[in-house]
Amino acid sequence: MSERRDSSVKRRVSNKNEPKSESINISSDSIKSVAPVKSGGEETEIHLRNIKSAINQSIVDPLQVTKPTAIATTSTPTVENPNDVPLAIYYLVNFQHVCIFTALLPLFTLFTCFVTAYVFQYDEVHETHCRVYNIVPSISAITGVSPQRYFWRFSIALHLGPRIPIAFIYKNYYRTMLEKMQTKMQTERLANINSMITMILTLNCIEIASLGGVTYISNRENYPIHEKIFITFMICSLCHMLATIKLNGILHEDHTELSQTQRDSIKWKKILFAMSIISTVGLLIFFAKHRFYCHDLAFSWFAFFEYLIAIANMLFHFTVIWDFPCQHMLVVQATRTKVEEIFRSSSPKMD
């Protein structure tokens, strides 16, 4: 009887000391090493030692840092060497087509706004502060009424986008021609010409910004600001034309090297500049007559010369098709070094 009681007590003690299976994470290898429980104290002690060893094997030291393993992903592989980027052409367009679209778009839009406003909104576009008789509305009048204002603003937005890169292309074009003349000119003169090229770029950018300001700030919304921006546009436009003609005369002193398209470009630049100067004088005269004396048809003559100035400005920039007759715009995937290497080795230098 005493032996049975001792064995039952030992079993109860072993059951109490035996850990629950839910709170212990024991690996399958350690479980295999545990011997089956037999009756008797010796077997129970062996069983407890095996459980403790299994627990020690399954516990991971929290201070132990494991090295991260590489995980294979399906993302695009990165190129370690930039020179290994494959050459690819994403966009190629004739630069002359871009220039034609850029130059003719506002001219077409201006004609459309004039016809529609003159036919459908005659009284509204002829209204002035003098209340005198007029037959020709101004550009600000026909582009300041609805819905013509939205059509004009949308057109100018498309027009201004390409104008900015064209301005920088002209800068590089002039400097390329200037590099060929380094052996023929003194250093001081080369510096002056380089400064003139920078001035032309600056005037062109101010003219582009002023055109945007005149378009989006109408005379009906804020006349004082509109007037000041228009004056800025006129001054920068005329100065840009004059500086461009002067620079072309310096770069092409020997006209025997010019092609026929280059000759036409220079000739029409001079004609359009003279047209702009004459129209500006007429615009100022009739603006004074309208503003201070309120003469009949004075505002119509003012508007007429305003149209001539706008058309001359558009056609002056249209001569870009003669300056760049066979160029293309290219978007290519490659490093700058590779692109320069390809074009230097395969393309002839510009003469």
C-alpha positions, 0 to 999 in steps of 0.5 A: 500500500505504501509503495502504491501511495508513493507512486501516485504522489510521484505521478501527481508531482510529475503532472504538476511540474510537467509544462503545458504543451500550449505554452512551449514551442518544441521543435520536431527534432527535440521531441523525437529525442524525448523518451516515452514516460515510464513508471518509476522515479528514474524514468520521470527524472529522465523525462523531465531532463529531456523536456528541459533540453528540448525547451532550451533548444527551442528558445531563441536568444533575443540578442542574437542578430541574424543576417538578412537573406536575399529575397528574389523580386520581380522588379526591374533590375537596376544597372550598376554601370550607367554606361550599360544603359541600352540606347533607345529612341522614345520620340523623334519629330521634325523641328520645322513642323514644331516651329510652324505649329508654334508660329501659326497657331496664334495667327489662326486663333487671332483671325478666328476671334476677330471674325466671331467677335465682329459678327456676333458681339459687334457692340461689345467689342467696339465699346470705348471710354470716348463713346465715338464711332469705330469700325475696327476692334482692338486685340484686347477687345476681341480676346477679352470677351467670352467665349473668345477669351478661352479660345485665345488663352488656350492657344497662347498656352500651346504657343508659349510651351515650345517658345521657351526651348526655341529661345535656348536653341537659338542661343546654342545655335549662335554660340556654335557659329561664334566658335568658328570665328574665334580665330578671326576675331579678337578676344574682346570682340568675342566677349561682346558678341557672347554678351549680345547672345545672352541679351537676345536670350533674355529679351526673348524670355521677357517677351514670352513672359509678357505675352503670357501676362497680356493674355491672362490679365485682360484690360477689362480685369485690370487695365493699369497692369495690362497696359504696363505689360503690353508696353514691356512686350512692345519694347522687348519685342522690338529690341529682340528683333533689332539685336537679332538682325545686328547679330546675324550681320556680325556672324555673317559678314561674308555673305558668300557662305550663306545659303538661300534659306539663310538669306531669305531669313535675314531679309524677311527679319529686316522687312518685318522689323521695319514694319514693326517700327512703322506700325509702332509709330502709327500706334502711338500717334493714334493712341494719343488722338484717341486718349486725349482728343477722342477723335472718330476712328482714332481707336480703329487706326490704333487697332489696325496698327496693333494688328500689324505689330502682332502679325509682324511679330508672329512672322518674325518668329516664323523665320525660324523655319529658315534658320533650322530647315532640317533639324529634329527634336530627339528624346533618347535613353542614354547617358550624356557621354554616350549621346555626345560620343555617338553624335560626334563620331557619326554626325558631320559638324555643322557648317 
